[in-house]
Amino acid sequence: MYKLLIIAICSVFFSCNNTKEKKTNSDKAVNIEVKEFEINYIGDYNIVSTGVISFNYISKNKTKPDSVSWNIGGKRGMCYNITDNTFSIEYNNVPVGSQTILYTIHYKEKNTQTGRKLVKILSDTKPENYTYKVIKDFPHNTKSYTQGLEFDGAILYEGTGLYGESILAKLNIKKNETIQLINLPSDKFGEGITILNNKVYQLTWKAFTGYVYNKHTLQKTDEFTYSTEGWGLCNDGKRLIMSDGTEKVYFIDTTYLQVTGSIQVYDNEGMISSINELEYIDGLVYANIYGSDNIIAFDPVTGKVIKNINLQGILKTQDKISRVDVLNGIAYDHINNRIIVTGKWWPKLFEIELIKQ
């Protein structure tokens, strides 16, 4: 009986040890299996928005993946074109800018391995180049540090900047008259404006605050906040589109006045930064590039630059009779199908025609 008891105890002891050892080995096996593939990206850091991205993989257990699922900027797909050491992701029209490629390798019995790769996606479209022709000019208040410009019918609305000097004004440029004007608080630096659903929206620079006004009375009816600097503002008929001086452009819904998404603006060579005053014209967003005489037009869905517009020399030497600053201000007159541009402290507004080169 004692011998049987000793045998039983030994059986339990070794059984426990074996169980523990098997569990440890099992954990190691799982870890090895999860890290079965070593993956390396083949190619440059910069890629275009439509194409093929290839990856090398080394299978430690010589196991070939069944498929690869991927996500680039919200665009998703599956890859079944897998060889013994590479797989390729074919993608089309993904958003431009700094993007993270997320991929999941599927193999064996529902086992997966995930990975990521940061790339910069350039536009696959070369922008068209435009110059201009001045059709007409109008007087402009040289005290106006122009930050936003937008037509509503025959009335031109203008928002200006500088602390203690920022205003929102309604103008009749044909008669060179100020119809109505309000001042912003002296501690607010006014920025871009836009008009939607009988409301005027105006940004401020570093106060993280925007204002909403009644279009007819210019009485402030609401405020909204954002987490970046405020620069340019326009709308596509449904939502506000805001710039912050970088390559990023943000979308703000008009119901809750909250940022709902963003894009990055790139051309076929790289990032476009210093995006300033905005205007929405026929499906494209036109934007002043701060500190330059250039305007770009980009697709608000993809962020791709479609047009480059060079306005160099539009303000003649003889018009620089007092202090003037950079080109800033784009307004589109839907009724007369014309574009008006100006600059900070400029003495003139210019009606221009765009000429493709």
VOSERO-294694 format. One record per atom (N, C-alpha, C, CB): x, y, z. Coordinates in steps of 0.05 Angstrom, whole numbers, plus 5000, padded with zeros to 4 digits. Glycine has a CB too. Layout:
N
XYZ;...
This chain:
357
501749765000;500050005000;501750255000;498150005024;503950255016;505750485016;507050524989;507950445037;507650294976;508850324949;506850454929;509750044938;504350364932;502350484914;501950784919;499650344918;502050864944;501851154951;504151314940;501651194982;506551204943;508951344932;508751374902;511551194939;507851154889;507551164859;505451374851;506650884848;503251394866;501151584860;502151864863;498651534879;503651924885;504652194890;506652264868;506052204917;508352084860;510352134839;508852184812;512251894835;506652034808;505152084783;504052364782;502951874781;502852454804;501752724805;503952934801;500352774832;506252894815;508453084813;509453114784;510752994831;509952894771;511052904744;508852994724;512152634735;506352924730;504253014713;503953324714;501552894722;504153444737;504053734740;506453864725;504053824769;508853754729;511153864716;510853854686;513653724725;509853634676;509553604647;507553804637;508753324640;505353834652;503354034644;504454304642;500954024663;505954384662;507154654663;509154684640;508654704689;510654474635;512654494613;511254514586;514554244614;509154364583;507654374558;506454644553;505454164557;505454774575;504255034572;506355244564;502955124599;508755224576;510855404568;511655364539;513355364586;512055114531;512755064503;510555154484;513254764499;508055124493;505855214477;505955514473;503155134490;506455664495;506655954493;508856034473;507256084520;511155904475;513355964458;512655904429;515855804465;511255684425;510355614398;508555824386;509055344398;506755924402;504956134393;506456384385;502856204414;508356464402;509956694397;511556664371;511856754420;512656434367;514156384343;512356404318;515556104344;509956294322;508056294300;507156574293;505656114306;506556734313;505657014308;507857174294;504857144334;510357114300;512557264289;513857104266;514657334310;512256954252;513256774232;514656914209;511156594222;513657154202;514657294179;516257544187;512357374161;518557574175;520057824176;519557964150;523157774181;518558214153;517558354129;519158614124;514558424132;519958654100;521458894092;520159024068;524458824086;519859294070;518659444048;520759484026;517559714058;519959444001;521759483978;520959743965;521559243958;522759933964;522160183949;522860433965;519360183941;521860653954;522460913966;520460993987;522461133944;521161194003;519361304023;517061454009;520861494042;517661573986;515561723971;514461543949;516761983959;511761513949;510461363928;508161523918;509561083939;507061453895;504861603883;502161473891;505061613853;499961623887;497461543898;495961323884;495661783899;497061233862;496060993848;498460823839;494261073823;498460573846;500660403838;500760143853;503260553843;503260043856;503659783869;505959813890;504459563848;505459713914;507559703935;508259413940;506459843961;510859363939;511759083943;513259053969;513559003919;512958823981;514258764006;515758494003;512258744029;518158484015;519558234019;518658104045;522658274018;518557844046;518057704071;519857464073;515157624075;520757404097;522257164102;520656994121;525057224114;519956754113;518356574129;520156384145;516356404112;520056414171;521856254188;521155954186;521656344217;518555894182;517755614180;517155544151;515255564197;518055714133;517755664104;514755634097;519255414095;513155804110;510255794105;509456034087;508655804131;508055984066;507156194048;504456304057;506956084019;504156574059;501656694067;499356614048;501856994069;496956614058;494556564042;493656814028;492356444058;493757044043;492857294032;493857524050;489757304029;493657764040;494358004056;492158204053;497158114047;491058304075;489158524075;490558774082;486658464094;489659004071;491159254076;489259494078;493159304053;490259704090;488759954093;490760184089;487359974121;490160354070;491860594066;489960844066;493460584039;490161004087;488461244088;485561194085;489361424067;484560964096;481760904094;480960734070;480161154094;482760714050;482360544027;483260264035;483860644002;481560064029;482159784037;482159594014;480059694058;483559384017;483659183996;484958924006;485259283972;484858723988;486058453993;488158393972;483858233995;490158253980;492258173962;492457863962;494958303969;492357753938;492657463936;495057383918;490057333924;496357593907;498657553890;501157533906;498957793869;501657283916;503857243935;505657023924;502657153963;508257093923;510256893914;511656773939;512357023895;513856633934;515256503956;516556703975;517256313946;517056953965;518457143983;517457433980;521357133978;515457483965;514357753962;511357753961;515557893937;510157973968;507358023963;507058313955;505557953987;505158373938;504758643927;501958743932;505358653897;501759003941;499159133945;498659313922;499159293972;496459263908;495659443886;493459633897;494559273862;493859893893;492060093904;491460303883;493260213930;489260443887;488360643868;487260893882;486360523849;488361123875;487261383883;486961403914;484561423870;489061323928;488961353958;489561643965;490861153971;488761743988;489262013996;492262073997;487962074023;493062313989;495862383989;496762474017;496462613968;499362494020;500462584046;501862364061;498262704062;502562424086;503762224103;501662024111;505062354129;501961774104;500061564109;501461324121;498461494083;499961174137;500960924147;499560694133;500560904178;501160524120;500160274108;499760074130;501960174085;497359994135;496759774155;496259524140;494359854174;497559304146;497159054132;496958824152;499359004111;495358624144;495058384160;495558144142;492258374173;497457984150;498057734135;496357514146;501157664137;494957374129;493257154137;494556894127;490357184125;494856704145;496056444138;495156234157;499156464138;495455994149;494755754164;491755764173;496555724189;491255664197;488455654206;487655904221;488055404224;487056114205;486156364215;488256514232;483656324232;490756434230;492856584243;493556824227;495356404247;494257044240;494857294226;497357424238;492457484228;498557604223;500757764232;500358044221;503557644224;500458244238;499958524229;502558684227;498058664247;502558884211;504859064209;504059334198;507058934191;505959524198;505359784187;507859904175;504259974210;507460094157;509660234144;508760524138;510460084118;510360714147;509760994142;510961074116;510761174165;509361204099;510261294073;509161574067;509561104050;510261714048;509061964038;507961904010;511062194038;505361954007;504061903981;503762163966;501361763986;505062173943;504962403925;502662373905;507662443911;501862603894;499762593874;500762463849;498762883868;499062313835;499862203809;498962383786;498561923806;498262633793;497362823774;499263073774;494462913779;500363143751;501963383750;500163623746;503963363726;500363823763;498564053762;498864203735;499064243785;496564313726;496664493703;497564773711;493864493688;499064903695;500165163701;498465383688;503065193693;497865593704;496265813694;497666073700;493465813707;497166273683;497866543689;495266703689;499966663667;495366963686;492867123690;492867363671;492667223719;490467473668;490067723655;488267893672;488767683626;488968143678;487368323694;485168443676;489068553706;482668393683;480368493668;479568763678;477968303671;479668803704;478769063716;479969073744;475669093716;480269313754;481069343782;479169533796;483869443784;478969513823;477269673840;478869773863;474769503850;478070003874;479570103898;479169923922;478470393905;481269903938;481269743962;482369903985;482869483958;481169874008;482070024032;484869934040;479969984055;486670114040;489470044047;489870004077;491370264038;487770034093;487869974121;486969684127;486170164137;486069554105;484969284108;487169074105;482669234088;487768934127;489668714127;488168464120;491168694155;487668424095;485668224085;486367944092;485368254055;484367804105;484667524112;482567354100;484567504143;480267464094;478067314081;476567484062;476267194103;475667364040;474267514019;472167334006;476267633998;469667424006;467567253994;465167413984;466667044013;464167343960;461867473949;459267333960;461867463919;457267503963;454467403967;452767583950;453667413998;452067483927;450667653907;452667873898;448167783919;451668113899;453368343890;455068453913;451668563879;454568353937;456068453961;458568293966;454268443986;460768433970;463268303977;463668324007;465668433961;464068104020;464668094049;467668074052;463167854063;468768224071;471568214076;472168194106;472968464065;473868004113;474867974141;477768054142;474367694152;478568204162;481268294164;482568214191;481468604161;485168244192;486668154216;488068384230;488567954209;489868314248;491368474266;489868524292;492168744253;491268514314;490068564340;489168864342;491968494363;486668904351;485669174353;484669294328;487769344365;485069154305;484269264279;482569074263;486669334263;481968834273;480468634258;477568714255;480668364272;476468674231;473768744225;472368534208;473569024211;469768554206;468168414185;466568634172;466368184198;466668644145;465368864130;463868764106;467469074122;461768914099;460268864075;460869104056;457168834080;461669034031;462569244013;461069243987;465569214008;460669473976;459769503948;462169603932;457269703945;463569413918;466069493905;465569663880;467669253898;463169643869;462569803845;462370093852;459969713832;461270153876;461070433885;463270513904;458370473898;464970323911;467070373930;465970463957;469170573920;463970313967;462570393991;462670164012;459670463986;462870234037;462570044059;459670044068;464570104082;458269824064;455469814071;455169774101;454069574056;456769604113;456569544142;459169444152;454269344147;459769494177;462369414188;462069364218;464469634183;463369154228;463469104256;466369044264;461668864265;467069104289;469769054299;469868804315;470769294315;471968654313;472468424330;473568524357;474268214317;473368364378;474668434403;477668494399;474368214425;478668684413;481468774409;483568554414;482069014426;482868354429;484768134434;484467904414;484368034462;482867944393;482467734373;483667834346;479467664370;485067654333;486367704307;484667564286;489367604306;483067714270;481267594251;482667454229;479467814240;481267244219;482467084197;480267034175;483566814207;480266804163;478566744140;475566754146;479266474129;474066804125;471166814127;469866644105;470067104125;467366564109;465766434088;462766474095;466466134085;461066444075;458166484079;456666234070;457266734062;454966134088;453365894082;450765904098;454965634090;448565854084;445965854096;445366104112;445665604114;445766334099;445266594111;446866654136;442266614117;449066514139;450766574162;453666634152;450866334181;454966814165;457766874160;459466744182;458367184158;461466584174;463266454192;465966594190;463466154186;467166654213;469766784214;471666654234;469467084220;474066594225;476066484242;477666694257;477966304226;479066614278;481066784290;483666624290;480366864320;485866764292;488566644288;489366444310;490666864285;489966544333;491066384355;489166344379;493666494364;486666434376;484766424398;483166164398;482966664398;483565994377;482165734375;479065774375;482965544398;478266004365;475366074366;474466194340;474866274389;472166104331;470866214307;468166334315;470466004285;467366534298;464766674303;462766614281;465266974306;460266614289;458066584270;456266834272;456366324275;455766954248;454167194247;451667164230;455867434237;449667314235;447367344217;448367494192;444967494230;447967384169;449067504144;447967784139;448367324121;445467834147;444268084141;444968304161;441168054140;445068234186;445468434207;448368434218;443568384230;449868224213;452568184224;452468164254;454368414215;450268094265;450068044294;451167764299;447168074304;452867744319;454067484326;451867304339;456467514345;451667064329;449666874339;450766624352;447766794316;453366574347;454566324358;457566344357;453566074343;458866154371;461766124369;462365824366;463166244395;464765764356;465665494355;468665484360;464965364328;469765254366;472565224373;473865014355;472865144403;476565034354;478164844339;480864834353;478464924309;482464624348;484864584363;487364674349;485164294370;487164804326;489464894311;489265204308;489664764283;491265324295;490965594287;488865614265;493665714277;487465844264;485565894242;486766074221;482966014253;486665984196;487666144174;485466204153;490166004160;485166024134;483266074112;480665914117;484365994086;478566004104;475865874107;474265904082;474366004131;472965684074;471065684052;469065464057;472465644024;467265404038;465365194042;464665074015;462765294056;463664824016;462864683991;459864663989;464164403990;458464824004;455564814003;454364644025;454564723977;455964474038;455064304059;456664334085;455264014050;459264384083;460964394106;463064614102;462364124110;464264694125;466364884124;469064744118;466565044150;470764884104;473464784098;475464984109;473864734067;477264894126;479065084141;481965004138;478365074171;483665204134;486565164134;487765264160;487865304110;490165164166;491565254191;494465344186;491465034212;495165394160;497865484154;499765254148;498865644176;498865014150;500564774144;499664654118;500464564167;500264404113;499164264090;496464144095;501164044082;495464164119;492964034127;490564224122;492963944156;488364104114;485764244111;483664084126;485064284080;481964224141;480064094159;477164144150;480464194188;475463954156;472663984150;471064014176;471663734134;469164204176;467564264200;464664254192;468264554211;463064094207;460264074201;458864324212;458963814213;456664404200;455364654208;453064604228;454164794184;452564354235;450564294255;451664314283;449364014251;453864174287;455164164314;457664334315;455863884322;458464444292;460864624290;463364484302;460364884305;463664234293;465964074301;467563974277;465063834319;470163944281;471863834260;471163544256;474863874267;470663464231;469863184226;471963034210;467263184211;473963164200;476063024185;478063224173;474762854163;479963114159;482063284147;483263144124;484163364168;484663294107;486263184085;488963334086;484863214057;490863224071;493363364067;493563434037;495763184075;494863654031;495063754004;497963703993;494364064003;498063553971;500563483959;500363513928;501463193966;502563573915;502663553886;504363313879;503763813873;505263293854;506763063846;509663063856;506763043816;510463293869;513163313879;513363303910;514463563869;511163363923;511163353952;509063523965;513863443962;509563583990;507663724007;507464024000;508463704037;504964134002;504564413998;503764534025;502264473976;505564694037;505064804063;504265104060;507464774081;503765234083;503065514084;500465574068;505365684072;498565394069;496065434056;494465644072;494365164053;493565844059;492366074073;489466114064;493966334067;488766344053;485966404047;484866214026;485666694037;482266134029;481065934012;478566033998;480365694029;477965913975;475465973960;474765713945;475766213941;472165643947;471265403933;470065483906;469065253950;471165373884;470265443857;470065183841;472265643844;467565123833;467064903814;468464643823;468064973786;468164573848;469064313857;471964303867;468764113836;473464523864;476164543873;476464763894;478064593849;478364733912;478964933931;481465093922;479464813960;481065353918;483265533910;484465643936;482265763891;487065653937;488465733962;490865913956;489265483977;490966133971;493466293972;495566133986;492966563985;498066143976;500366033990;501766264003;502265873971;501666274030;502666504045;505566574038;502466444075;505966834034;508666934028;509466913999;510666784044;507566833981;508266803953;506066943936;508466503945;506666953910;504667053891;503266823877;506067233870;503166593889;501966353877;499366283891;503866123879;497566183874;495066063883;495065773872;492566223873;494165583889;493765313879;490765253880;495365113896;489965053864;487264943866;487564643870;485665003839;486264543891;486564263898;483864123901;488164223924;483863863898;481463703901;480963653931;481763433886;478663743941;478163713970;477563423979;475863883978;477363243960;476962963967;479662813970;475262823945;481362853951;483962713951;486262873961;484562623923;486063143961;488263313969;490263363946;489763193992;489663263922;491563303900;491363583888;490963093878;493663703883;493763963870;493163933840;496464113875;491164083830;490364063802;491464293786;487364043800;491664533798;492564763784;494664923800;490164953777;496565033786;498365233797;497965493783;501365143795;497365713797;496765963785;498866173794;493866063792;500266283776;502466473782;501366753778;504966423765;501166913799;500167183798;502467393801;497967233818;504867303796;507167483799;506767733783;509767333791;507267963796;507168223782;504468343780;508268193755;502468223793;499768333790;499568613804;497768143803;500968653826;501068913838;503469063828;501168893870;502969273811;505169413798;506669583818;504069583775;509069653810;510769823827;509470083835;513469883813;508070203816;506770463821;504470433841;505770583796;503470193845;501270143864;502270093892;499569913855;504870063895;506070023922;506770293934;508469833920;504770463936;505270733945;505370753976;503070923935;504470553989;504570554019;505370274027;501870644032;505070214053;505769944061;503869744048;505669924092;504969534037;503369314027;504669054037;503269313995;502968854039;503968594048;503268394026;502568514076;503068134034;502867924014;500167904001;503567664026;500167773977;497667693964;496067523983;498267543937;493567603987;491767444003;488867533999;492567454033;487167353990;484367423986;483467333958;483967723989;481567133958;480467033933;477467023937;481566743926;475967153918;473067143919;471967073892;471967423929;469966903891;468766813866;465866923865;468766513863;465367073844;462667193839;461166993822;462867473826;459366843834;457866643819;455966763798;456166473838;454966993804;453067123786;454467213760;451767373799;456767333762;458167433739;460467263730;459167713744;460867033744;462966843737;465666983735;462366703710;466467103757;469067253757;470467193784;468667553753;473167213782;474867183805;476067443813;476966963800;475867523838;477067763849;479267683868;474967943863;481567813866;483767763885;484868023896;486067593871;486168013918;487468243930;489668153949;485368433944;490668343965;492668283985;492368454010;495468313973;494068394029;493968544055;494968824050;495668394076;493269024057;493869304054;494169394025;496369384069;493169224006;493469303978;491469533971;492969053959;492169703953;490369923945;488369843924;492070153934;488569593914;486669513893;485669223897;488069543866;483269183886;482268913882;482468863852;479168883892;483068623844;483468563815;481568343806;486368473810;479968403785;478468193772;480368063751;475868313759;480667803753;482567673735;481267453719;484867563751;482567393696;481867163680;484266973681;481167243650;483766723685;485966523686;486566423658;485166283705;489166413652;490066333625;491866083628;491566563611;490965873616;492565623617;495065643600;490865383608;497265563610;499765583596;500365323580;502065643614;
